[in-house]
Amino acid sequence: MGTKGKKKCETPCKDKFEPLTFEAKTPATMVLMLSSPEEDILVKACEAIHIFAEKGLETTKMCFLLGLGALEPLCQLITHINKLVRRNAFVALGTMANNNDDVRIALKKMDVIPSIIDKLSLEEDLVVHEFATLCLASLSMDFICKAQIFDNKGLPPLIQLLSSPDPDVKKNSLETIFNLVQDYEIRLAVHKLGGIPPLLDLLKSDFPVIQHLALKTLQNVSLDKDTCNTLMEKQGFEKLMDILSNTVGVCLCEFRDLHAEALQVVANCVRDSESLQLIHKVGGLTRLMEFVLTPNMPEIQCNAVKCITRVAQSSENRKLLHQQNVETVLVELLSVADISGKTAACQAVSAMSFHQDSKDRFRDLGGIFAVVQLLSNDSVVLREEATQALSNLTHSNRLNAFAVYEAEGHEILVQQLYGSRALTVANSAATLCNMAAHVVIRCSILSHGAIPALVEPLKSTDTQVLVNSTLCLAVLACEAEARAELQSAGGLHPLVNLLHTYQKEVLRSACMAINVCATDVPTALEMCKFGALEILQQINQSVNRRSRISKLAMSSLLNSNVSVKYSLTGHLAYTDVISDGFYDAGKVCMYVCVYVCVCVKKTEDDKQKDEAQPESATEKPWKMMEDVSLQLLVKRSKESIMLLRDEREKCAALARLVNEAMGGAVEMEKLHEFSWMMHHANLKFQLQSNVVPIGLINKGIYCHRALLFKCVADCIGMSCTLERGEYNRAWNEVLVFDRNPSRNERFSRPCRYIVDLMHQPGSLLAARTAAAEQYQTI
């Protein structure tokens, strides 16, 4: 049986299916249709996704679309060759991106931004522009996406689209640019790419949302000076004034919403005098004053005052504002009900207070009293700004300081030092410091407990608090009662601790306070117990930390303890007086264990204290013995030397007494035969102590005689120095008034002499001569 072959088709089939209508009822079907090769199906699928996304803006439905994988095909379809497919894909993608954070996060990972930017060309459909910019506006809130938009050259087409005929395209493009210009580099790029003119044109938009966005964007870009110059060139000030003056045909209520933003742009642009003069010419300053006093518009008032504050940052601008009588406006605003308005007014007063005439004007208008009243307000921020205003108003202005005093502001300022914010404490301390320069006010400040109130701020970690508190303390400590109160309040320890800081301003102010406090001997000794001398010594050995003030602080501390001063510096000046309890411990770096002490006379109080302290059976504290021999020498000197009138004779007579007490004259060549060391060793053995009273020494050389001469001279009212040299050398310098008759000099001149106490007792050797140098050195 034969096989049957297939019948061949004579002609191919030329018929086609008629278009079929598909109806998708589930999201899964819609997403599946996005992969169809048929353009009509793609158009309908994109449209269905858009409708579903628009109606189901709930997060769960958006996440459902994400889970079905809708984003990836949509991102591919926005580059489709078919315009309708491309448009519908953008509509769906833009709707999803604008309404869900998860969608935005997913798009960021898909690197879709270059494809979106590519469709911003002017040849593209307006609907594509609208939803492409909507996508970018949503994505541009993310930092990484901002960088991607900028790096893919998205800024130029976005600036172009600011002039689009479609308001939605303008709004979306503007919103994207606003998000981008938060970055400094992009802010500059907007200016370079010509973005200022179209931004200014949008101020005339019929849509308030676009005007708001334009003003907010201008606020950011106008922070750059070059951008401000371009604003001037493009009549930007006039356009801003149009908004502020309500000259554009838009209802007043809408303009009120724009005033705040417009004022902030103006504030950025009037920082230099040239810009201010321009705005003044078009009536800008007058309009600003009107806004400050506009009732029932607190936000606009506040922004107008902030604008004035910004203007007042330069001296030339302050002068112009003063000529416009801005002080009257600000003082009136200090009494409004709105807290933000008062706060802004205080800031403006602070700025204007750098102009001396304005300081006086504020006082004459009662502004200082008004600011003092604000110190009791419940608002922490307002109190902070009020203290700042008072600090500036009282700086270098005596009358303003008394105005605060008369308003009893110093009492409230002292209370502000307790538990307030750091800036409030710093400002309060600065104001009190300014006021305390006047004795009457200073005493009143102290009477209200300023010293205890300053102790806690000395422990602060805030630099300005520390600087202002220590400077205030330095002024208050001019009074003896303040120094005593600081010690009893426990303020000396935290003050000394500030010397450890490496902040120059804090260190400088702390040294100033220590310098003043050290004028009181008990206070100085207490600071020394806390290590002030050692720390200051380290500071003054440091190239980076030492200063004139740190050296002065150390000098003041040493002046209160001449024993330590002589040990560290080897020098006692004419004004340094040796008194009971002085020790010569030698150079501190030599760690000398032999101490020579001076004890002229114990008072009755000292004796009673010694008798009142019982000795322990196991521990007997060392007591300074009374130096009777020294007391007799001082008495003898007073009886004989004080009767002499000639200064030379007095010095010579005292030198001879010291020489006699210390073993007599010794020839230079026989100095090595003078057995003073054995004598000292015997004294230490007899006393069972390294501390040897100076009056017990019968054999002494340069260092012992110079110390005795200085001690007796100080006791009887003669002036001399004590200088330590090398190898046990020491000497005294005296000032003797000489007159040269040959020159017919009417007045005598003081001449410096070194007193010879060793070889030719009583001889005065002219300083810096060969004879003097021979006496001072080996």
Order of alpha helices (4+ residues) and beta strands (2+ residues): alpha-alpha-alpha-alpha-alpha-alpha-alpha-alpha-alpha-alpha-alpha-alpha-alpha-alpha-alpha-alpha-alpha-alpha-alpha-alpha-alpha-alpha-alpha-alpha-alpha-alpha-alpha-alpha-alpha-alpha-alpha-alpha-alpha-alpha-alpha-alpha-alpha-alpha-alpha-beta-beta-beta-alpha-alpha-alpha-alpha-beta-alpha-beta-beta-beta-beta-beta-alpha
